[in-house]
Amino acid sequence: MAFKSKDLSVLAYANGFTLWHYTTVDTAATVDTAGYFNDAADMLRVGDMLFANVDTDGTPAGGIFYVNANASGTVDVADMTQIGGTDTD
């Protein structure tokens, strides 16, 4: 798939920092590929964080992506830090 702007929304904004939410059927590995968020380059800033729900039509996972680069229209986020873990009960 590809980035869909309709699935990116602002949760909070303060002091030049934005906390986002993003949901997608794409896997975390796809989302953290450099260039995935290029269509949002004018909105995302280095240091922003995205709470994300990924692989929503497969094996859903949730986590946080950190925008670590945005230069010349190319956005890169760090690998997703997963929230939650194995549920044994």
C-alpha positions as CSV (number, residue, x, y, z in Angstrom):
1,M,0.0,0.0,0.0
2,A,1.0,3.6,0.4
3,F,0.7,6.5,2.8
4,K,-2.9,7.9,3.0
5,S,-3.2,11.4,4.3
6,K,-6.7,10.7,5.6
7,D,-5.3,8.2,8.1
8,L,-2.9,10.8,9.7
9,S,-4.4,13.0,12.4
10,V,-3.1,15.4,15.0
11,L,-3.5,14.4,18.6
12,A,-1.7,17.3,20.2
13,Y,0.5,20.3,19.3
14,A,2.7,22.4,21.6
15,N,6.0,24.3,21.3
16,G,6.7,23.2,17.8
17,F,6.1,19.5,18.5
18,T,3.2,17.5,17.1
19,L,1.9,14.2,18.4
20,W,0.2,12.3,15.6
21,H,-2.0,9.2,15.1
22,Y,-1.7,7.1,12.0
23,T,-3.5,3.9,11.1
24,T,-2.7,1.6,8.2
25,V,-2.9,-1.9,6.7
26,D,0.8,-1.6,6.0
27,T,3.3,-3.3,8.2
28,A,5.6,-1.4,10.5
29,A,8.6,-2.4,8.3
30,T,6.8,-0.7,5.3
31,V,5.9,2.4,7.3
32,D,9.4,3.0,8.5
33,T,10.9,2.9,5.0
34,A,12.5,6.3,4.1
35,G,10.1,8.2,1.9
36,Y,6.8,6.6,3.1
37,F,5.6,9.9,4.5
38,N,6.9,12.1,1.8
39,D,3.4,13.3,0.9
40,A,3.2,14.7,4.5
41,A,6.7,16.3,4.4
42,D,5.2,19.8,4.8
43,M,3.5,18.8,8.1
44,L,5.9,16.4,9.8
45,R,8.9,17.8,11.6
46,V,12.0,16.2,13.0
47,G,11.2,15.3,16.6
48,D,7.5,14.7,16.0
49,M,6.1,11.3,17.1
50,L,3.4,9.2,15.6
51,F,1.3,6.8,17.6
52,A,0.4,4.1,15.0
53,N,-1.8,1.1,14.5
54,V,-0.2,-1.0,11.7
55,D,-1.1,-4.1,9.8
56,T,-4.7,-3.6,10.8
57,D,-5.9,-6.2,8.3
58,G,-3.4,-8.8,9.3
59,T,-1.5,-9.1,12.6
60,P,-2.3,-5.8,14.2
61,A,0.4,-4.0,16.2
62,G,0.7,-0.6,17.8
63,G,3.7,1.6,18.6
64,I,5.5,4.8,18.2
65,F,7.4,6.2,15.2
66,Y,9.9,9.1,15.7
67,V,10.5,11.4,12.8
68,N,14.3,11.5,12.6
69,A,14.7,13.2,9.2
70,N,12.9,15.5,6.9
71,A,15.0,17.1,4.2
72,S,14.4,18.1,0.6
73,G,10.9,16.5,0.8
74,T,12.2,13.1,2.1
75,V,10.8,12.0,5.4
76,D,12.3,9.2,7.5
77,V,11.0,7.7,10.7
78,A,12.9,5.4,13.1
79,D,11.8,1.8,13.4
80,M,8.6,1.5,15.4
81,T,8.9,1.0,19.2
82,Q,6.1,-1.5,19.9
83,I,3.7,-0.8,22.7
84,G,2.4,-3.9,24.5
85,G,3.8,-7.3,24.3
86,T,2.8,-10.9,24.5
87,D,-0.5,-11.4,26.2
88,T,-0.3,-14.8,28.0
89,D,-3.6,-14.6,29.8
